[in-house]
Amino acid sequence: MTDTVAPEPTPEQAALIARVRRMMLIAGLTSALAVAVVLIAVGYRLYRGEGSPTPGTTDITETLPGGARIVATAVAGERLVLTLDISGVIEIRTFDAKTLKPAGKLRFVSEP
């Protein structure tokens, strides 16, 4: 068998080959960086600990004051809002929608 030998590239061809290799290296590194950024973003979203309950553990009992009744409920953004009537005094209680932990309380009273 005879082996074919490729002729030596001319200086212009060698410069062009070196330039193409450099551009391919830059493109490959940019692609690898982009993939790493996407994987880090997905991993952060999956594993950040916001305290979200696991399925089946969302049964929470909130004790209301005596004589209180729920007038209205609503969802505002990431908050669950309860409007309570506590013996004639209106109170709004907010809870985090993901963890169901109390987030705030607003009480309305009449001036004498």
Beta strands, then each sheet from edge to edge (+ up, - down):
strand 1: 68-76
strand 2: 79-86
strand 3: 89-96
strand 4: 102-108
sheet 1: 1+ 2- 3+ 4-
end
